[in-house]
Amino acid sequence: MFGKKEVHLIALSDLDDARDAVRQAQADASAEEAPGLLRAARILDELAERGGEPRVRWARGILERDGVDPVTHEVAAVRALRQELPGLSLVAAVELAREAKPAQQA
């Protein structure tokens, strides 16, 4: 009757806000500051292009760190995610592990 409360993983990203802030700083920058801000803008753009949902990036990072391939070892992937975030439900961990698979393997 009273099941386990599920922890929902919510990952927020302020990447768009950061990109806007760097672009605004570029517009107001001195000649000395401009090259560094241009590089920062390029880095943020690359991150945005690499993209993906933050929670899936988190899951992939955990699995890469632990050396677990979610394609061939889904059970180990689920276990690794649940160990990293106690309270993560089995259903949520399975979904994350499946989403963490490379696009051609999903």
C-alpha positions as CSV (number, residue, x, y, z in Angstrom):
1,M,0.0,0.0,0.0
2,F,2.7,2.4,0.9
3,G,5.4,2.0,-1.7
4,K,8.9,3.4,-1.8
5,K,9.0,7.1,-2.7
6,E,10.8,7.6,-6.0
7,V,13.5,10.1,-6.4
8,H,13.2,12.0,-9.7
9,L,16.4,13.1,-11.3
10,I,16.0,16.6,-12.5
11,A,19.0,18.2,-14.2
12,L,18.9,21.8,-15.1
13,S,21.2,23.6,-17.5
14,D,21.9,27.3,-17.7
15,L,24.0,26.8,-20.9
16,D,21.8,29.2,-22.9
17,D,22.0,31.9,-20.2
18,A,25.8,31.5,-20.1
19,R,26.1,31.8,-23.9
20,D,24.0,34.9,-23.8
21,A,26.1,36.4,-21.0
22,V,29.3,35.7,-22.8
23,R,28.0,37.2,-26.1
24,Q,26.9,40.3,-24.2
25,A,30.3,40.6,-22.6
26,Q,31.9,40.2,-26.0
27,A,29.9,43.2,-27.3
28,D,31.2,45.3,-24.4
29,A,34.7,43.9,-24.3
30,S,38.0,45.7,-24.7
31,A,40.4,44.6,-27.3
32,E,42.4,42.7,-24.6
33,E,39.3,40.8,-23.4
34,A,37.7,40.0,-26.7
35,P,39.9,37.0,-27.7
36,G,39.3,35.2,-24.4
37,L,35.5,35.8,-24.6
38,L,35.5,34.6,-28.2
39,R,37.1,31.4,-27.1
40,A,34.6,31.0,-24.2
41,A,31.7,31.5,-26.7
42,R,33.2,28.8,-29.0
43,I,33.5,26.4,-26.0
44,L,29.9,27.0,-24.9
45,D,28.7,26.6,-28.5
46,E,30.5,23.3,-28.8
47,L,28.9,22.1,-25.5
48,A,25.5,23.1,-26.8
49,E,26.1,21.2,-30.1
50,R,27.2,18.1,-28.2
51,G,24.2,18.6,-26.2
52,G,21.8,15.9,-25.1
53,E,19.7,16.0,-22.1
54,P,21.6,16.8,-18.9
55,R,20.3,13.7,-17.0
56,V,21.4,11.4,-19.9
57,R,24.8,13.1,-19.9
58,W,25.0,12.5,-16.2
59,A,24.2,8.8,-16.6
60,R,26.7,8.4,-19.4
61,G,29.4,10.1,-17.2
62,I,28.7,7.7,-14.4
63,L,28.8,4.7,-16.6
64,E,32.0,5.8,-18.4
65,R,33.6,6.5,-15.0
66,D,32.6,3.0,-13.8
67,G,33.6,1.4,-17.0
68,V,30.1,-0.1,-17.6
69,D,28.8,-0.5,-21.1
70,P,25.0,-0.1,-21.0
71,V,24.6,-2.0,-24.3
72,T,26.2,-5.2,-23.1
73,H,25.7,-4.9,-19.3
74,E,22.4,-3.2,-18.7
75,V,21.9,-4.8,-15.3
76,A,25.4,-3.5,-14.2
77,A,24.5,-0.1,-15.6
78,V,21.2,0.1,-13.7
79,R,23.1,-0.9,-10.5
80,A,25.8,1.7,-11.0
81,L,23.2,4.5,-11.5
82,R,21.2,3.4,-8.4
83,Q,24.4,3.3,-6.3
84,E,25.4,6.8,-7.4
85,L,21.9,8.2,-6.6
86,P,20.4,6.3,-3.7
87,G,16.6,6.5,-4.0
88,L,16.6,6.3,-7.8
89,S,13.8,3.8,-8.6
90,L,14.4,0.7,-10.6
91,V,12.1,2.0,-13.3
92,A,13.9,5.4,-13.6
93,A,17.4,3.7,-13.5
94,V,16.4,1.3,-16.3
95,E,15.1,4.2,-18.4
96,L,18.3,6.2,-17.9
97,A,20.5,3.2,-18.7
98,R,18.6,2.6,-21.9
99,E,18.8,6.3,-22.8
100,A,22.5,6.3,-22.1
101,K,23.2,3.8,-24.9
102,P,24.8,5.3,-27.9
103,A,22.3,6.4,-30.5
104,Q,23.0,3.6,-33.0
105,Q,22.6,1.1,-30.1
106,A,19.4,2.4,-28.5
